[in-house]
Amino acid sequence: MMKRTLWAMLALSAMLLAGCGGSDDQAKAQPESGWSGGAEMTIAEATALAELGNKPAEFVGKTMRLEGEVVAVCQGTGCWVELSDEAGNKFYARSMDESILFPTDCTGKKAVVQGTVIAIPPAGHDDHEEGSEEGDHYCPEPTYMLSIEAAKLL
């Protein structure tokens, strides 16, 4: 009797887990608009990418909101995006602890990110080794980046 109950519970657990997970195909078929990750956005006004890009050192340590079109995204895990405005000004944003992972097919979508501007030390500063090929994807090596705390696709 106890073995039957145990097997029934295992079967039920497996069905529940299978129903919750979904497949990669299902995840890609869902619209990306409305996707979000991390904390709640607390800054209402976005800093212009041109303003940040012209003097990024002046913004190090400041928390801000950025908005722009995703022109590149990490093809490995989705841990970083490069945002661009209509004038072509660009800035990188990355989830340094990889707790926020963008869909790898979000290029062309409008994104809003909030976080703290950081200066990046030379290559080899962590296990992810910026600026290198990693299996099937490339990670850039920017001098300044927004360390993401909150993100969403519009």
C-alpha positions as CSV (number, residue, x, y, z in Angstrom):
1,M,0.0,0.0,0.0
2,M,2.8,2.4,0.9
3,K,4.6,1.7,-2.3
4,R,1.5,2.4,-4.3
5,T,1.0,5.7,-2.5
6,L,4.6,6.7,-3.1
7,W,4.4,5.9,-6.8
8,A,1.2,7.8,-7.1
9,M,2.7,10.9,-5.4
10,L,5.8,10.7,-7.7
11,A,3.6,10.4,-10.8
12,L,1.5,13.4,-9.7
13,S,4.6,15.4,-8.9
14,A,6.1,14.6,-12.3
15,M,2.9,15.7,-14.1
16,L,2.8,19.0,-12.2
17,L,6.4,19.8,-12.9
18,A,6.0,19.0,-16.6
19,G,2.9,21.3,-16.8
20,C,4.7,24.2,-15.1
21,G,7.9,24.1,-17.0
22,G,6.8,24.3,-20.6
23,S,9.1,23.8,-23.5
24,D,11.6,26.2,-25.1
25,D,9.4,26.4,-28.2
26,Q,6.4,27.5,-26.0
27,A,8.5,30.2,-24.3
28,K,9.7,31.5,-27.7
29,A,6.2,31.5,-29.1
30,Q,4.9,33.8,-26.3
31,P,5.1,37.5,-27.0
32,E,8.1,39.3,-25.3
33,S,6.2,42.5,-24.7
34,G,5.5,42.7,-21.0
35,W,8.5,40.6,-20.0
36,S,10.2,41.9,-16.8
37,G,12.8,40.9,-14.4
38,G,14.3,42.0,-11.1
39,A,13.0,44.7,-8.7
40,E,10.2,47.2,-9.3
41,M,11.2,50.3,-11.3
42,T,11.5,53.2,-9.0
43,I,12.8,55.9,-11.3
44,A,10.2,57.5,-13.6
45,E,12.4,59.6,-15.8
46,A,15.0,58.0,-18.1
47,T,18.5,59.5,-18.5
48,A,19.3,60.1,-22.2
49,L,21.7,57.7,-23.7
50,A,23.6,60.6,-25.3
51,E,24.0,62.3,-22.0
52,L,25.3,59.1,-20.3
53,G,27.5,58.2,-23.3
54,N,29.2,61.6,-23.5
55,K,30.5,61.6,-19.9
56,P,29.9,58.1,-18.4
57,A,32.6,58.6,-15.7
58,E,30.5,61.3,-14.1
59,F,27.6,58.8,-13.6
60,V,29.6,56.0,-11.9
61,G,27.8,55.0,-8.7
62,K,24.5,56.7,-9.7
63,T,21.3,54.8,-10.1
64,M,19.4,55.6,-13.2
65,R,16.8,54.5,-15.7
66,L,17.7,54.0,-19.3
67,E,15.4,53.3,-22.3
68,G,16.2,52.3,-25.8
69,E,15.9,49.7,-28.5
70,V,17.7,46.4,-27.9
71,V,20.4,46.3,-30.7
72,A,22.3,43.4,-29.2
73,V,21.7,40.7,-26.5
74,C,23.9,38.0,-25.0
75,Q,23.2,34.9,-27.0
76,G,24.5,32.7,-24.2
77,T,22.3,33.5,-21.2
78,G,20.7,36.9,-22.0
79,C,22.7,38.5,-19.2
80,W,23.4,41.8,-21.1
81,V,21.8,44.0,-23.7
82,E,23.1,46.9,-25.7
83,L,20.5,49.7,-25.9
84,S,20.4,52.4,-28.7
85,D,18.4,55.6,-29.1
86,E,17.1,57.0,-32.3
87,A,20.3,59.0,-32.9
88,G,22.5,55.9,-32.6
89,N,23.8,56.5,-29.1
90,K,24.4,53.2,-27.3
91,F,25.1,51.9,-23.9
92,Y,25.5,48.4,-22.4
93,A,23.4,47.1,-19.4
94,R,24.2,43.8,-17.7
95,S,22.8,41.7,-14.9
96,M,26.2,41.2,-13.1
97,D,24.9,38.4,-11.0
98,E,22.8,37.0,-13.9
99,S,19.6,37.1,-11.9
100,I,17.9,39.0,-14.7
101,L,18.2,37.2,-18.1
102,F,16.7,38.8,-21.2
103,P,15.1,36.6,-23.9
104,T,17.9,36.0,-26.4
105,D,15.6,36.9,-29.3
106,C,14.6,40.4,-28.0
107,T,16.6,42.4,-30.5
108,G,14.5,45.2,-32.0
109,K,12.3,45.4,-28.9
110,K,12.2,48.5,-26.7
111,A,13.7,48.0,-23.2
112,V,13.7,49.9,-20.0
113,V,16.4,49.1,-17.5
114,Q,17.3,50.5,-14.1
115,G,20.5,50.1,-12.2
116,T,23.8,51.6,-11.2
117,V,26.5,52.8,-13.6
118,I,29.8,51.0,-13.0
119,A,33.3,51.2,-14.4
120,I,34.5,47.8,-15.8
121,P,38.0,46.7,-14.8
122,P,40.3,45.2,-17.4
123,A,39.4,41.8,-19.0
124,G,39.8,38.7,-16.8
125,H,38.2,40.3,-13.8
126,D,35.6,37.5,-13.3
127,D,34.8,34.0,-14.5
128,H,32.8,35.3,-17.5
129,E,35.8,37.0,-19.1
130,E,34.3,39.9,-20.9
131,G,35.4,40.5,-24.5
132,S,35.9,36.8,-25.3
133,E,34.2,34.0,-27.2
134,E,32.3,31.7,-24.9
135,G,31.2,28.6,-26.6
136,D,28.6,29.9,-29.1
137,H,28.5,33.6,-28.1
138,Y,30.5,36.7,-27.7
139,C,30.6,39.0,-24.6
140,P,31.6,42.7,-25.2
141,E,34.2,44.6,-23.2
142,P,32.8,48.0,-22.5
143,T,34.5,50.5,-20.2
144,Y,31.2,51.5,-18.5
145,M,28.0,49.6,-18.0
146,L,24.7,49.8,-16.2
147,S,24.5,47.1,-13.6
148,I,20.9,46.1,-13.9
149,E,18.5,45.9,-10.9
150,A,15.2,46.0,-12.8
151,A,14.3,45.4,-16.5
152,K,11.4,45.1,-18.8
153,L,10.5,44.9,-22.5
154,L,7.8,47.1,-23.9
